Amino acid sequence: MGTLRRVISITLAAGLAVSPAAAAAHSPLYSGLIRVNQLGYTGAAGEAAYLMTGQVAAGARFEVVDRRGHQVLTGRAGADTGSWNSAYQHVYKLDLSGLRRPGTYRVNVAGVPTSPAFEVGSDLRLLGGAKDKAVTFFTEQRDGANVVKGSLGRKPAHLTDRAASVYDTPKFVDPDTDQTVGELRRVGGPVDVEGGWYDAGDYLKFTHIAAYSESLLWASARDSRWPDSTVLKEARHGLAWLDKMWDEKTKTLYIQVGAGTGNVEETFIGDHDIWRLPEADDHDNAPGHQFIKNRPVFRAAAPGKPLSPNLAGRTAAAFALAAQVEARTSPRLARQHLATAAQIFAMAQTTNVKQLTTSLPFAFYPESAWRDDLELGAAELALAARKLHDPRARGWLKASQHWAGEYLKHEAGGDTLNLYDVSALAHADLIRAARFDRTVDVAALKNDLRAQLEIGVKRAAKDPFGAGAQYDNFDAVPHAFGLAATARLYRTATGDRRYDAFGNGQLNWNFGANPWGVSFMVGIGEPAQRCPHHQIANIVGRPLVGGVVNGPNSADLFEEGLGDNLDNMRPCPANGIDTFNQFTGRGSR
């Protein structure tokens, strides 16, 4: 997400917990490691583990044993999928699709350390467990008075946000830094922006990110087979803050609470300049810390002026999705959300669009696509209006169709579902809305969903572990999750299951079937010492359960400071040794 300063970077260090493999006497001995999906398998076609080794091992025999050591499945390693690095020049796929009986298992190859344990179970059970941990992470990220103590021992923080001052857009030293020039100029307030979630490992709060997270949470709640009270509770918490960031009376959208760093004159510092627990900020009266205790609020535009279309579209989508869900039990509340969504959507600037507004500085989250956000906002408005019997539904459907066409003309083909491109969700929900209007060209939408998946499929075909994301770039893990989600959206929209195995492969990679052998979601899989760039977890020394790191990055970035320790940070790993560096390969670490 964004530039180096905005990434939740991760330095992983762990001693590999292994036990001897049970080797058959007639089997040749190999060396290497076995990588598995530590969340688990469902027995679906294409599910696999991987043997990474320095030896030629095509046809190597493997076995799967249950928790008692009883053999339940045997097989042979497939063809060599490619070299990872100089130490592991061969990678082989081990087909586990025949493993269907629920239970806990491990994989053995003669001479190779036994794999981590993994579960076999239903899709609902396995992904439901990961979902619960993800929601736990959102709860741990809460700001304001309505925090939950949780495993991190959270306390209320930033209560001064209840009466925050509004400041003009600051000037920055250069486009790629968050250091400002001069003093901040107050232009309004006080405004109540207490609550919400911290953006990442620091304590800034952004409308751009919250609207994206809210849209996914509400869409998940809407599409769940059974209502999930924990998802709804967290979605409502986030929406309450998003509602505060929109001033209906003055038509002002606030986009950010807090400043990244201080100014070059050193008359004040910002959020990234000190490492501390958030509850300390309300009592910080140190010289130069005025914007730590009393955090500045920034606007997307002057009151009543048009809004950056990406912000208008995705923020409207969040409220419209909430309206769809709340309509089941509270039509009055749903109509309020629909009204808010309609107001914000109507403020979108749709001509002469230049650099988008996301955060300050823009380099934190340099989004370039915006027509997908308008397609999404209009599609969700149409679905909400239809559910509430609002006559504007058809007009919003036409608007969504228009922006879908504009997206396909100007922005398609470069990205897949993630923070910067929501077209997959937009296409899927426009197809859903089009069931009531046959004039929508759903074929083009389905084709683009398939084209996005093919981007990942082509990458996966060249990767030994089947990764569809660019793991030597930023946000490989979010992109892999996005590809898995898109495979599901495509299947729902078309009934075509051709990408099911590919989607499952992306989950496999994220949850441990990768060169590093770790799950990129904290709390899933065998314990490993993890060092996410997260102040609270680091200071209290407890795991950030449910936190999803952005994954491996370009190895070159570590030479530029990625993973360095900051003042007051607990060293992690304590001995400073990165035992995962041995798995650096293909430009990624």
C-alpha positions as CSV (number, residue, x, y, z in Angstrom):
1,M,0.0,0.0,0.0
2,G,1.6,3.2,-1.1
3,T,5.3,4.1,-0.6
4,L,7.9,2.6,1.7
5,R,6.8,4.7,4.7
6,R,3.2,3.5,4.3
7,V,3.9,-0.2,4.0
8,I,3.4,-2.5,7.0
9,S,6.8,-4.0,6.4
10,I,7.6,-7.4,7.8
11,T,10.8,-9.0,8.9
12,L,10.2,-12.7,9.5
13,A,12.5,-14.7,11.6
14,A,11.9,-18.2,12.9
15,G,13.6,-21.5,13.6
16,L,11.9,-24.0,11.4
17,A,10.0,-26.4,13.7
18,V,10.4,-29.7,12.1
19,S,10.3,-33.4,12.9
20,P,11.9,-36.4,11.1
21,A,10.0,-37.8,8.1
22,A,9.0,-41.4,8.2
23,A,10.9,-42.7,5.2
24,A,10.2,-46.0,3.6
25,A,13.3,-48.2,3.3
26,H,13.1,-48.5,-0.4
27,S,12.8,-44.7,-1.1
28,P,15.8,-42.6,-2.0
29,L,16.5,-39.8,0.5
30,Y,16.1,-36.2,-0.5
31,S,17.0,-32.8,1.1
32,G,14.8,-29.8,1.1
33,L,11.6,-28.5,2.6
34,I,7.9,-29.0,2.2
35,R,5.6,-26.1,1.9
36,V,1.8,-26.4,2.6
37,N,-1.3,-24.3,3.0
38,Q,-1.3,-24.0,6.8
39,L,-4.9,-22.8,6.8
40,G,-5.9,-26.1,5.3
41,Y,-7.3,-27.9,2.3
42,T,-10.8,-28.8,1.2
43,G,-10.0,-31.6,-1.2
44,A,-10.8,-29.5,-4.2
45,A,-9.1,-30.2,-7.6
46,G,-5.7,-28.7,-7.9
47,E,-4.9,-28.4,-4.2
48,A,-1.2,-29.0,-3.6
49,A,1.8,-28.8,-1.4
50,Y,5.3,-28.1,-2.7
51,L,8.7,-29.8,-2.3
52,M,11.6,-27.3,-2.7
53,T,15.0,-28.9,-3.0
54,G,18.5,-28.7,-4.5
55,Q,18.1,-32.1,-6.0
56,V,16.4,-33.5,-9.0
57,A,13.3,-35.2,-7.4
58,A,10.7,-35.7,-10.2
59,G,8.6,-38.7,-9.2
60,A,9.7,-38.6,-5.6
61,R,7.3,-40.5,-3.4
62,F,5.4,-38.6,-0.7
63,E,2.9,-39.7,1.9
64,V,0.3,-37.9,4.0
65,V,-0.2,-39.1,7.6
66,D,-2.8,-38.2,10.1
67,R,-2.1,-37.0,13.7
68,R,-1.5,-40.6,14.8
69,G,1.1,-41.2,12.0
70,H,-1.1,-43.4,10.0
71,Q,-0.7,-43.1,6.2
72,V,-3.8,-41.8,4.5
73,L,-2.6,-40.8,1.0
74,T,0.5,-41.5,-1.2
75,G,1.6,-40.0,-4.4
76,R,4.5,-38.9,-6.6
77,A,6.0,-35.5,-7.1
78,G,5.0,-34.0,-10.4
79,A,7.2,-32.2,-13.0
80,D,9.7,-29.6,-11.9
81,T,7.9,-26.3,-11.7
82,G,11.2,-24.2,-11.8
83,S,14.1,-22.9,-9.8
84,W,13.5,-20.6,-6.8
85,N,17.1,-19.7,-5.9
86,S,20.6,-21.2,-5.9
87,A,19.9,-23.3,-2.8
88,Y,16.5,-24.5,-4.1
89,Q,16.9,-25.0,-7.8
90,H,13.9,-27.4,-8.1
91,V,10.3,-27.1,-6.9
92,Y,7.8,-30.0,-7.3
93,K,4.1,-30.0,-6.8
94,L,2.6,-32.6,-4.5
95,D,-1.1,-33.2,-5.4
96,L,-3.3,-33.3,-2.3
97,S,-6.7,-33.1,-4.1
98,G,-7.5,-36.7,-3.1
99,L,-7.4,-35.7,0.6
100,R,-11.0,-35.2,1.7
101,R,-11.6,-36.7,5.1
102,P,-11.7,-34.0,7.8
103,G,-8.7,-34.1,10.2
104,T,-5.2,-32.9,10.8
105,Y,-2.4,-34.1,8.6
106,R,1.3,-33.7,7.6
107,V,3.2,-34.5,4.5
108,N,6.4,-36.7,4.5
109,V,9.1,-37.1,1.8
110,A,12.0,-39.4,2.7
111,G,14.9,-37.5,4.2
112,V,13.0,-34.2,4.3
113,P,11.7,-32.5,7.5
114,T,8.0,-33.3,7.9
115,S,5.7,-30.5,6.8
116,P,3.8,-28.2,9.2
117,A,0.5,-29.6,10.3
118,F,-2.6,-28.6,8.3
119,E,-6.3,-29.2,8.5
120,V,-8.6,-30.7,6.0
121,G,-12.2,-29.4,6.3
122,S,-15.0,-27.6,4.6
123,D,-14.5,-24.4,2.7
124,L,-16.8,-22.6,5.1
125,R,-15.0,-23.8,8.2
126,L,-11.5,-23.0,6.9
127,L,-12.1,-19.6,5.4
128,G,-14.5,-18.8,8.2
129,G,-11.7,-19.2,10.7
130,A,-9.5,-16.9,8.7
131,K,-12.4,-14.4,8.4
132,D,-12.8,-14.4,12.2
133,K,-9.1,-13.5,12.7
134,A,-9.3,-10.8,10.0
135,V,-12.2,-9.2,11.9
136,T,-10.3,-9.5,15.1
137,F,-7.5,-7.4,13.5
138,F,-10.0,-4.6,12.6
139,T,-11.2,-4.6,16.2
140,E,-7.5,-4.3,17.4
141,Q,-7.1,-1.3,15.0
142,R,-9.9,0.7,16.6
143,D,-9.3,4.3,17.7
144,G,-11.2,6.5,20.0
145,A,-13.3,5.7,23.1
146,N,-15.0,2.5,21.7
147,V,-11.9,0.3,21.8
148,V,-11.9,-3.4,22.8
149,K,-9.2,-4.4,25.2
150,G,-8.4,-7.6,23.2
151,S,-5.1,-9.5,23.1
152,L,-3.1,-6.2,22.7
153,G,-4.6,-4.7,25.9
154,R,-6.0,-1.7,24.0
155,K,-7.1,1.5,25.8
156,P,-9.1,4.5,24.7
157,A,-7.0,6.9,22.7
158,H,-7.2,10.2,20.7
159,L,-10.2,11.4,22.5
160,T,-9.0,14.9,21.5
161,D,-10.2,14.0,18.0
162,R,-13.7,14.9,19.2
163,A,-12.9,18.6,18.8
164,A,-10.3,18.7,16.1
165,S,-9.2,21.7,14.0
166,V,-9.3,21.6,10.2
167,Y,-6.2,22.7,8.3
168,D,-5.5,23.6,4.7
169,T,-3.6,21.2,2.5
170,P,0.0,21.4,3.5
171,K,3.0,21.9,1.3
172,F,5.5,19.1,1.0
173,V,9.2,19.2,0.5
174,D,8.8,17.0,-2.6
175,P,6.1,14.7,-4.0
176,D,7.6,11.6,-2.5
177,T,8.0,12.7,1.1
178,D,5.6,13.4,3.9
179,Q,7.7,16.2,5.4
180,T,6.0,19.5,5.2
181,V,7.3,23.1,4.6
182,G,6.1,25.9,6.9
183,E,3.3,25.9,9.4
184,L,-0.1,24.4,9.0
185,R,-2.9,26.9,8.4
186,R,-6.1,26.4,10.3
187,V,-9.2,26.9,8.2
188,G,-12.0,25.5,10.3
189,G,-13.3,23.3,13.2
190,P,-13.8,22.1,15.7
191,V,-15.1,18.8,14.1
192,D,-15.7,15.4,15.7
193,V,-13.6,12.8,14.0
194,E,-13.1,10.5,17.0
195,G,-13.3,6.7,16.4
196,G,-12.7,4.7,13.3
197,W,-9.6,2.5,12.6
198,Y,-5.9,3.2,12.4
199,D,-4.7,2.9,8.9
200,A,-1.8,0.5,9.3
201,G,1.0,0.2,11.9
202,D,0.8,3.9,12.8
203,Y,-2.1,6.0,14.0
204,L,-3.2,8.0,11.0
205,K,-6.8,7.6,9.7
206,F,-7.8,7.9,6.1
207,T,-11.2,8.1,4.4
208,H,-9.8,6.6,1.2
209,I,-8.7,3.4,3.0
210,A,-11.7,3.2,5.4
211,A,-14.2,3.4,2.5
212,Y,-12.4,0.5,0.7
213,S,-12.4,-1.6,3.9
214,E,-16.0,-0.7,4.6
215,S,-17.1,-1.7,1.1
216,L,-15.5,-5.1,1.5
217,L,-16.9,-5.7,5.0
218,W,-20.5,-4.7,4.0
219,A,-20.3,-6.7,0.8
220,S,-19.1,-9.7,2.8
221,A,-22.0,-9.2,5.3
222,R,-24.5,-8.9,2.4
223,D,-23.3,-12.0,0.6
224,S,-22.8,-14.3,3.6
225,R,-25.0,-17.3,3.8
226,W,-25.7,-16.5,7.4
227,P,-25.5,-13.1,9.0
228,D,-22.3,-12.6,10.9
229,S,-22.7,-10.4,13.9
230,T,-19.0,-9.8,14.3
231,V,-18.6,-8.6,10.7
232,L,-21.7,-6.4,11.1
233,K,-20.5,-4.9,14.4
234,E,-17.1,-4.0,12.9
235,A,-18.6,-2.6,9.7
236,R,-21.0,-0.4,11.8
237,H,-18.1,0.8,13.8
238,G,-16.2,1.9,10.7
239,L,-19.2,3.4,9.1
240,A,-20.0,5.6,12.2
241,W,-16.5,7.2,11.7
242,L,-16.9,7.5,7.9
243,D,-20.2,9.3,8.6
244,K,-18.3,11.8,10.7
245,M,-15.9,12.5,7.9
246,W,-18.8,13.7,5.7
247,D,-20.3,17.1,6.7
248,E,-23.7,17.1,5.1
249,K,-24.5,20.7,5.9
250,T,-21.4,22.2,4.3
251,K,-20.9,19.4,1.7
252,T,-17.3,18.8,3.0
253,L,-15.5,15.5,2.9
254,Y,-12.6,15.2,5.3
255,I,-10.0,12.7,4.2
256,Q,-7.3,12.5,6.9
257,V,-6.7,12.7,10.6
258,G,-3.1,13.3,11.6
259,A,0.1,14.4,9.9
260,G,2.8,11.9,8.8
261,T,5.9,13.8,9.8
262,G,6.8,17.3,11.0
263,N,8.0,20.2,9.0
264,V,11.6,21.0,7.9
265,E,11.7,24.0,10.3
266,E,11.2,21.5,13.2
267,T,8.6,23.5,14.9
268,F,6.3,20.4,15.1
269,I,6.6,16.7,14.7
270,G,4.2,14.2,13.1
271,D,2.8,10.7,13.7
272,H,5.8,8.9,12.1
273,D,8.4,10.7,14.1
274,I,7.9,8.9,17.4
275,W,7.2,5.3,18.4
276,R,4.6,5.0,21.3
277,L,1.3,3.6,22.4
278,P,-1.6,5.6,21.1
279,E,-3.2,6.4,24.5
280,A,-0.1,8.4,25.4
281,D,-1.0,11.0,22.8
282,D,-3.9,12.6,24.7
283,H,-1.4,13.6,27.5
284,D,1.5,14.6,25.3
285,N,2.3,18.3,26.1
286,A,5.9,18.2,25.0
287,P,7.2,21.1,22.9
288,G,6.6,20.6,19.2
289,H,4.1,17.8,19.9
290,Q,1.0,20.0,19.4
291,F,-0.1,17.9,16.4
292,I,0.4,14.6,18.3
293,K,-2.1,15.6,21.0
294,N,-4.4,17.7,18.9
295,R,-4.3,16.0,15.5
296,P,-5.0,18.0,12.4
297,V,-7.8,17.2,10.0
298,F,-7.6,17.8,6.3
299,R,-10.2,18.1,3.6
300,A,-10.7,16.5,0.2
301,A,-11.8,19.9,-1.2
302,A,-13.2,23.2,0.0
303,P,-16.8,23.1,1.2
304,G,-19.3,22.5,-1.6
305,K,-16.6,22.0,-4.2
306,P,-16.5,18.8,-6.4
307,L,-14.8,15.8,-4.9
308,S,-12.1,13.6,-6.4
309,P,-14.1,10.9,-8.2
310,N,-12.3,8.0,-6.6
311,L,-13.2,9.2,-3.1
312,A,-16.8,10.1,-4.1
313,G,-17.4,6.7,-5.7
314,R,-15.9,4.4,-3.1
315,T,-17.3,6.4,-0.1
316,A,-20.8,6.4,-1.7
317,A,-20.4,2.6,-2.3
318,A,-19.7,2.0,1.4
319,F,-22.9,3.8,2.5
320,A,-25.0,2.2,-0.3
321,L,-23.7,-1.3,0.6
322,A,-24.6,-0.6,4.3
323,A,-28.1,0.4,3.1
324,Q,-28.5,-2.9,1.3
325,V,-27.7,-4.8,4.5
326,E,-29.6,-2.7,6.9
327,A,-32.7,-2.7,4.7
328,R,-33.3,-6.3,6.0
329,T,-34.0,-5.1,9.5
330,S,-34.1,-1.3,9.6
331,P,-35.5,0.3,6.4
332,R,-35.3,3.8,8.0
333,L,-31.6,3.5,8.8
334,A,-31.1,2.1,5.3
335,R,-32.8,5.1,3.7
336,Q,-30.5,7.4,5.7
337,H,-27.4,5.6,4.4
338,L,-28.8,5.7,0.9
339,A,-29.3,9.5,1.2
340,T,-25.7,9.9,2.4
341,A,-24.4,7.8,-0.5
342,A,-26.4,9.8,-3.0
343,Q,-25.2,13.1,-1.7
344,I,-21.5,12.1,-1.8
345,F,-21.8,10.5,-5.2
346,A,-23.4,13.6,-6.7
347,M,-20.4,15.6,-5.6
348,A,-17.9,13.7,-7.8
349,Q,-15.8,15.6,-10.3
350,T,-16.1,13.8,-13.6
351,T,-14.4,16.2,-16.1
352,N,-10.9,17.6,-16.2
353,V,-9.8,15.0,-13.6
354,K,-6.1,15.3,-12.9
355,Q,-4.2,13.9,-9.9
356,L,-6.6,12.1,-7.6
357,T,-7.0,12.8,-3.9
358,T,-6.2,9.9,-1.6
359,S,-4.0,11.0,1.3
360,L,-1.6,13.7,2.2
361,P,0.9,13.3,0.7
362,F,-0.5,11.6,-2.3
363,A,2.6,9.4,-2.4
364,F,1.3,7.4,0.6
365,Y,-1.4,6.0,-1.7
366,P,-0.8,6.9,-5.4
367,E,-4.0,5.8,-7.0
368,S,-4.6,6.5,-10.7
369,A,-7.8,4.7,-11.6
370,W,-11.1,6.3,-10.7
371,R,-13.8,5.3,-13.2
372,D,-14.0,1.9,-11.4
373,D,-14.9,3.7,-8.2
374,L,-17.8,5.5,-9.9
375,E,-19.0,2.3,-11.5
376,L,-19.0,0.7,-8.0
377,G,-20.7,3.6,-6.3
378,A,-23.5,3.7,-8.9
379,A,-24.0,0.0,-8.9
380,E,-24.3,-0.1,-5.1
381,L,-26.7,2.8,-5.2
382,A,-28.8,1.0,-7.8
383,L,-29.0,-2.1,-5.7
384,A,-29.8,-0.2,-2.5
385,A,-32.5,1.8,-4.3
386,R,-34.1,-1.2,-5.7
387,K,-34.2,-2.9,-2.3
388,L,-35.8,0.2,-0.8
389,H,-38.2,0.7,-3.8
390,D,-36.6,4.0,-4.6
391,P,-37.4,5.2,-8.2
392,R,-33.8,6.4,-8.8
393,A,-32.5,2.8,-9.1
394,R,-32.7,2.8,-12.9
395,G,-30.8,6.1,-13.2
396,W,-28.0,4.8,-11.1
397,L,-27.9,1.6,-13.0
398,K,-27.4,3.6,-16.2
399,A,-24.6,5.6,-14.5
400,S,-22.9,2.5,-13.4
401,Q,-23.1,1.1,-17.0
402,H,-21.6,4.3,-18.3
403,W,-18.7,4.3,-16.0
404,A,-18.1,0.6,-16.6
405,G,-17.7,1.4,-20.3
406,E,-15.4,4.3,-19.5
407,Y,-13.3,2.0,-17.3
408,L,-13.0,-0.6,-20.0
409,K,-12.0,2.1,-22.5
410,H,-9.4,3.9,-20.4
411,E,-8.2,1.9,-17.4
412,A,-8.7,-1.8,-17.9
413,G,-5.9,-4.2,-18.3
414,G,-3.3,-2.9,-15.9
415,D,-4.4,-4.1,-12.4
416,T,-6.5,-6.6,-10.4
417,L,-8.7,-6.3,-7.4
418,N,-6.9,-4.3,-4.6
419,L,-7.0,-0.9,-2.9
420,Y,-6.3,0.9,-6.2
421,D,-8.7,-1.0,-8.5
422,V,-12.2,-2.1,-7.4
423,S,-13.5,-2.9,-10.8
424,A,-13.9,-6.6,-10.1
425,L,-16.4,-5.9,-7.3
426,A,-18.0,-3.2,-9.4
427,H,-18.4,-5.5,-12.4
428,A,-19.8,-8.3,-10.3
429,D,-22.4,-6.0,-8.6
430,L,-23.3,-4.3,-11.9
431,I,-24.0,-7.8,-13.3
432,R,-26.1,-8.4,-10.2
433,A,-28.1,-5.2,-10.7
434,A,-28.5,-5.9,-14.5
435,R,-30.7,-8.9,-13.7
436,F,-33.5,-6.3,-13.6
437,D,-32.4,-4.5,-16.8
438,R,-31.4,-6.4,-19.8
439,T,-29.9,-3.4,-21.6
440,V,-26.7,-3.7,-19.6
441,D,-23.8,-5.3,-21.6
442,V,-22.9,-8.0,-19.1
443,A,-20.8,-9.9,-21.6
444,A,-18.2,-7.1,-21.6
445,L,-18.1,-7.1,-17.8
446,K,-17.7,-10.9,-17.7
447,N,-14.9,-10.7,-20.2
448,D,-13.0,-8.1,-18.2
449,L,-13.3,-10.2,-15.0
450,R,-11.8,-13.1,-17.0
451,A,-9.1,-10.8,-18.4
452,Q,-8.1,-9.8,-14.9
453,L,-7.9,-13.4,-13.8
454,E,-5.8,-14.2,-16.9
455,I,-3.2,-11.6,-15.7
456,G,-2.7,-13.7,-12.6
457,V,-2.9,-17.0,-14.5
458,K,0.0,-15.9,-16.8
459,R,2.1,-14.9,-13.9
460,A,1.3,-18.1,-12.0
461,A,2.4,-20.2,-15.0
462,K,5.9,-18.8,-14.7
463,D,6.2,-19.1,-10.9
464,P,7.3,-22.3,-9.2
465,F,4.7,-21.9,-6.4
466,G,1.9,-20.7,-8.7
467,A,1.8,-17.1,-7.4
468,G,-0.4,-14.8,-9.5
469,A,0.9,-11.6,-7.8
470,Q,4.1,-9.8,-8.4
471,Y,5.9,-10.7,-5.2
472,D,9.0,-8.5,-5.9
473,N,6.7,-5.5,-5.8
474,F,4.5,-4.0,-3.1
475,D,1.3,-5.6,-1.9
476,A,1.7,-9.1,-3.3
477,V,-0.5,-10.6,-0.6
478,P,-3.4,-8.2,-1.0
479,H,-3.3,-8.8,-4.7
480,A,-3.2,-12.6,-4.2
481,F,-6.3,-12.3,-2.0
482,G,-7.9,-10.1,-4.6
483,L,-7.3,-12.7,-7.3
484,A,-8.8,-15.4,-5.1
485,A,-11.9,-13.1,-4.5
486,T,-12.2,-12.4,-8.2
487,A,-12.2,-16.1,-9.0
488,R,-15.2,-16.4,-6.7
489,L,-16.9,-13.3,-8.1
490,Y,-16.4,-14.6,-11.7
491,R,-17.9,-18.0,-10.8
492,T,-20.9,-16.4,-9.2
493,A,-21.5,-14.0,-12.1
494,T,-21.0,-16.7,-14.9
495,G,-21.3,-20.1,-13.3
496,D,-18.0,-20.9,-15.0
497,R,-15.6,-22.8,-12.6
498,R,-12.5,-22.7,-14.8
499,Y,-10.6,-20.4,-12.3
500,D,-11.5,-22.2,-9.1
501,A,-8.2,-24.1,-8.9
502,F,-6.3,-20.9,-9.7
503,G,-8.1,-19.0,-6.9
504,N,-7.4,-21.8,-4.5
505,G,-3.8,-21.6,-5.5
506,Q,-3.6,-18.0,-4.4
507,L,-5.0,-18.8,-1.0
508,N,-2.5,-21.7,-0.8
509,W,0.4,-19.2,-1.5
510,N,-0.9,-16.7,1.1
511,F,-1.3,-19.2,3.8
512,G,2.1,-20.9,3.6
513,A,2.6,-22.8,0.3
514,N,5.3,-20.2,-0.6
515,P,9.1,-20.2,-0.5
516,W,9.2,-18.8,3.0
517,G,6.8,-21.4,4.4
518,V,4.8,-19.0,6.5
519,S,1.2,-17.8,6.5
520,F,1.1,-14.1,5.7
521,M,-1.9,-13.8,8.1
522,V,-0.7,-13.7,11.7
523,G,-2.4,-16.4,13.8
524,I,-2.8,-18.9,11.0
525,G,-0.4,-21.8,10.9
526,E,2.6,-22.9,12.9
527,P,4.1,-20.2,15.2
528,A,6.9,-18.1,13.7
529,Q,8.5,-15.1,15.2
530,R,6.9,-12.3,13.2
531,C,8.0,-8.7,13.3
532,P,5.2,-6.6,11.7
533,H,5.8,-2.8,11.6
534,H,3.0,-2.2,14.1
535,Q,3.6,0.0,17.1
536,I,1.2,-1.5,19.5
537,A,2.0,-5.1,18.9
538,N,5.7,-4.3,19.0
539,I,5.6,-2.4,22.2
540,V,3.4,-4.8,24.2
541,G,5.2,-7.8,22.7
542,R,2.1,-9.7,21.6
543,P,1.0,-11.2,18.3
544,L,-1.0,-9.1,15.9
545,V,-3.7,-11.8,15.3
546,G,-5.4,-11.4,12.0
547,G,-3.0,-8.9,10.7
548,V,-2.2,-9.4,7.0
549,V,1.2,-8.2,6.0
550,N,1.9,-7.0,2.5
551,G,4.1,-9.9,1.9
552,P,7.5,-10.2,0.3
553,N,9.0,-7.1,-1.3
554,S,11.7,-6.3,-3.7
555,A,15.0,-7.4,-2.1
556,D,16.4,-4.0,-3.2
557,L,14.1,-2.2,-0.8
558,F,15.8,-3.7,2.2
559,E,18.9,-1.8,1.2
560,E,16.9,1.4,1.4
561,G,15.7,0.8,4.9
562,L,12.8,-1.6,4.8
563,G,12.6,-3.4,8.1
564,D,15.0,-1.1,10.0
565,N,14.5,-0.5,13.7
566,L,13.1,2.9,14.8
567,D,13.8,4.7,18.1
568,N,11.9,3.0,21.0
569,M,11.1,0.0,18.9
570,R,11.7,-3.4,20.5
571,P,14.3,-5.2,18.4
572,C,12.7,-8.1,16.5
573,P,14.1,-10.6,16.0
574,A,16.0,-10.1,19.2
575,N,19.2,-11.4,17.8
576,G,18.9,-9.5,14.6
577,I,19.3,-12.6,12.5
578,D,16.8,-12.9,9.6
579,T,16.6,-16.7,9.1
580,F,14.3,-16.2,6.2
581,N,16.9,-14.5,4.1
582,Q,18.0,-18.0,2.9
583,F,14.8,-18.1,0.9
584,T,15.3,-14.8,-0.9
585,G,14.8,-15.5,-4.6
586,R,13.6,-14.1,-7.9
587,G,14.3,-10.6,-6.7
588,S,12.1,-10.8,-3.6
589,R,12.8,-11.0,0.1
